[in-house]
Amino acid sequence: MSLYSHPFSAGYWREALQSFRSMRSLVFSAVMIAACIALSHFQIPLTEGLSLNITFLARALCSLVCGPLTVFVFAAAEDTLSFFLSSGGYPYFPGYMLTTMLGCFTYALCFYRARISWRRIILAKTLTNIQNVLLGALWSSILYSKGYLYYLTTSAIKNTLYLPLQIILLALLLRYLLPVLQQQGLVPKQLSGRRIPF
C-alpha cells in the first residue's frame, strides 16, 4: 500500500482496482452498510426541528478503506437497503442514490491512499455538503410541489449549520480509528507516532 498526494496517478487507480476485487473490501463494505443502517436510527438533535444524521461517518470510513471504485457499489447497495429498511414513509427515488454514490466517490478521492489532514477533511465534507444541497434540492423539486430555489435555500442553510460539527465528528472518528485501521493493514502507514498529524 502506498500513499498518494493526489488521485491522478496510475498507481492510485491500480490499487483502487485491486481493492475493488478484494474479498476484504467486500466484507468491510458490508459491515459499513450495516453501520449506516444502524446509524440512520440515531440522530443528534441540534435545535427544535433540526437534527444531525451521522451516517456520513460510515460512508467516509468505507471510502477511506475501500477506494473510489468499490464505493460505487457500496453506495448503491447502502442507499437502497437503507430506504427499504428505514425509509420513514418517503418515496423511493434513484436520484438520492446518485447523490450517495457521488458523495462516497468524493470521500474516496480525498481519503483513499492519502495522508489524512484537516485540509482533506474540510475539503471532503464541504464538497459533499455542496453536492447534497445542489442535488437534494433538484430531487426535492422533482418529487414535491415547491420550486428548486425554495429547497436550495433551506438545504443550504441546514448544511451550512451542520458543516462545522460534521467536520469535527469526522476528524475525531479518523483520529481514533486510523491507528486501528493501519494496524489491521486496511490503510497505508501514515502516522509518525501514535497520533494523526492533523
C-alpha positions as CSV (number, residue, x, y, z in Angstrom):
1,M,0.0,0.0,0.0
2,S,1.3,3.4,-1.0
3,L,0.3,7.0,-0.1
4,Y,-0.5,9.3,-3.0
5,S,-0.7,13.1,-2.8
6,H,-3.5,13.1,-5.4
7,P,-5.7,10.6,-7.3
8,F,-4.3,11.5,-10.7
9,S,-1.7,8.7,-10.9
10,A,-1.8,5.2,-12.5
11,G,-0.7,3.6,-9.2
12,Y,-3.7,5.1,-7.3
13,W,-6.2,3.6,-9.7
14,R,-4.3,0.2,-9.8
15,E,-4.7,0.0,-6.0
16,A,-8.3,1.0,-6.3
17,L,-8.9,-1.8,-8.8
18,Q,-7.2,-4.3,-6.6
19,S,-9.4,-3.1,-3.7
20,F,-12.5,-3.5,-5.9
21,R,-11.6,-7.2,-6.5
22,S,-10.7,-7.8,-2.8
23,M,-12.8,-10.0,-0.6
24,R,-11.6,-8.0,2.4
25,S,-13.0,-4.8,0.8
26,L,-16.3,-6.5,0.1
27,V,-16.6,-7.7,3.7
28,F,-15.6,-4.2,5.1
29,S,-18.2,-2.6,2.8
30,A,-20.9,-5.0,4.1
31,V,-20.0,-4.1,7.6
32,M,-20.2,-0.4,6.7
33,I,-23.6,-0.9,5.1
34,A,-24.8,-2.4,8.4
35,A,-23.3,0.5,10.3
36,C,-25.1,3.1,8.0
37,I,-28.4,1.3,8.6
38,A,-27.8,1.3,12.4
39,L,-26.6,4.9,12.5
40,S,-29.7,6.1,10.5
41,H,-31.7,5.4,13.6
42,F,-29.5,7.7,15.7
43,Q,-29.6,11.5,15.3
44,I,-28.1,14.3,17.2
45,P,-30.7,17.0,18.0
46,L,-29.4,20.5,17.4
47,T,-32.4,22.7,17.7
48,E,-36.1,22.2,17.5
49,G,-36.8,20.7,14.1
50,L,-33.1,20.3,13.2
51,S,-31.1,17.1,13.9
52,L,-27.8,15.8,12.6
53,N,-27.7,12.4,10.9
54,I,-24.4,10.7,11.3
55,T,-24.5,8.0,8.5
56,F,-21.9,10.1,6.7
57,L,-19.2,8.8,9.1
58,A,-19.6,5.1,7.9
59,R,-19.7,6.3,4.3
60,A,-16.5,8.2,4.7
61,L,-14.8,5.3,6.5
62,C,-15.8,2.9,3.8
63,S,-14.5,5.3,1.2
64,L,-11.2,5.7,3.1
65,V,-10.6,1.9,3.2
66,C,-12.2,0.6,0.0
67,G,-11.5,3.3,-2.6
68,P,-13.3,5.1,-5.4
69,L,-14.4,2.0,-7.4
70,T,-15.7,-0.1,-4.6
71,V,-17.8,2.7,-3.0
72,F,-19.9,3.0,-6.1
73,V,-21.3,-0.5,-5.4
74,F,-21.3,0.2,-1.6
75,A,-23.3,3.4,-2.0
76,A,-25.9,1.9,-4.4
77,A,-26.4,-1.1,-2.0
78,E,-26.4,1.0,1.1
79,D,-28.8,3.7,-0.1
80,T,-31.3,1.1,-1.5
81,L,-31.1,-1.1,1.6
82,S,-31.4,1.9,3.9
83,F,-34.5,3.0,2.1
84,F,-36.3,-0.3,2.3
85,L,-35.4,-0.9,5.9
86,S,-35.9,2.6,7.3
87,S,-37.5,4.9,4.7
88,G,-39.8,6.7,7.2
89,G,-42.6,6.8,4.6
90,Y,-40.7,8.7,1.9
91,P,-41.0,7.5,-1.7
92,Y,-38.0,5.7,-3.3
93,F,-36.2,7.9,-5.8
94,P,-33.0,6.9,-7.6
95,G,-31.6,10.4,-7.6
96,Y,-30.8,10.1,-3.9
97,M,-28.8,7.0,-4.6
98,L,-26.8,9.0,-7.2
99,T,-26.1,11.7,-4.6
100,T,-24.9,9.0,-2.2
101,M,-22.7,7.5,-4.9
102,L,-21.2,10.9,-5.8
103,G,-20.6,11.7,-2.1
104,C,-18.8,8.4,-1.4
105,F,-16.7,8.9,-4.5
106,T,-15.7,12.4,-3.3
107,Y,-14.7,11.0,0.1
108,A,-12.7,8.3,-1.6
109,L,-10.8,10.9,-3.8
110,C,-9.9,12.8,-0.7
111,F,-9.1,10.0,1.7
112,Y,-8.2,6.8,-0.1
113,R,-4.4,6.1,0.0
114,A,-3.9,9.7,1.2
115,R,-2.3,11.3,4.2
116,I,-5.2,12.4,6.3
117,S,-5.1,16.1,7.3
118,W,-7.5,18.8,8.4
119,R,-7.4,20.2,4.9
120,R,-8.6,17.0,3.3
121,I,-11.3,16.5,5.9
122,I,-12.6,20.1,5.4
123,L,-12.5,19.7,1.6
124,A,-14.2,16.4,1.6
125,K,-17.1,17.4,3.9
126,T,-17.5,20.8,2.2
127,L,-17.7,19.2,-1.2
128,T,-20.2,16.5,-0.1
129,N,-22.4,19.1,1.5
130,I,-22.4,21.3,-1.6
131,Q,-23.4,18.2,-3.6
132,N,-26.2,17.4,-1.1
133,V,-27.5,21.0,-1.4
134,L,-27.5,21.2,-5.2
135,L,-28.7,17.7,-6.0
136,G,-31.0,17.3,-3.0
137,A,-32.8,20.5,-4.0
138,L,-33.2,19.2,-7.5
139,W,-34.6,15.8,-6.4
140,S,-37.0,17.5,-3.9
141,S,-38.3,19.9,-6.6
142,I,-39.0,16.9,-8.8
143,L,-40.8,15.0,-6.1
144,Y,-42.6,17.7,-4.3
145,S,-44.6,20.9,-5.1
146,K,-42.2,23.7,-4.2
147,G,-39.6,25.1,-6.6
148,Y,-35.9,24.4,-6.8
149,L,-34.9,27.7,-5.2
150,Y,-37.0,27.0,-2.1
151,Y,-35.3,23.6,-1.5
152,L,-31.9,25.1,-2.4
153,T,-32.2,27.8,0.2
154,T,-33.5,25.6,3.0
155,S,-30.9,22.9,2.3
156,A,-28.1,25.4,2.0
157,I,-29.0,26.9,5.5
158,K,-29.2,23.4,7.1
159,N,-26.0,22.1,5.5
160,T,-24.1,25.3,6.4
161,L,-25.2,25.0,10.0
162,Y,-24.2,21.3,10.1
163,L,-20.8,21.6,8.4
164,P,-18.6,22.6,11.4
165,L,-20.0,19.8,13.6
166,Q,-19.7,17.3,10.8
167,I,-16.1,18.2,10.2
168,I,-15.3,17.8,13.9
169,L,-17.1,14.5,14.1
170,L,-15.3,13.2,11.0
171,A,-11.9,14.4,12.3
172,L,-12.5,12.7,15.7
173,L,-13.5,9.4,14.0
174,L,-10.5,9.4,11.8
175,R,-8.1,10.4,14.6
176,Y,-9.1,7.5,16.7
177,L,-9.8,4.8,14.1
178,L,-6.8,5.4,11.7
179,P,-4.3,3.7,14.1
180,V,-6.6,0.7,14.3
181,L,-7.1,0.5,10.6
182,Q,-3.4,0.9,10.0
183,Q,-2.6,-1.9,12.5
184,Q,-5.1,-4.2,10.6
185,G,-3.4,-3.4,7.3
186,L,-6.5,-1.7,5.9
187,V,-4.8,1.7,5.3
188,P,-1.2,2.6,4.5
189,K,1.1,3.7,7.2
190,Q,0.9,7.4,7.7
191,L,1.5,8.0,11.4
192,S,4.7,9.5,12.7
193,G,3.8,8.4,16.2
194,R,0.5,7.2,17.8
195,R,-1.5,10.2,16.7
196,I,-2.6,11.5,13.3
197,P,-0.5,14.5,12.3
198,F,-3.5,16.9,11.9
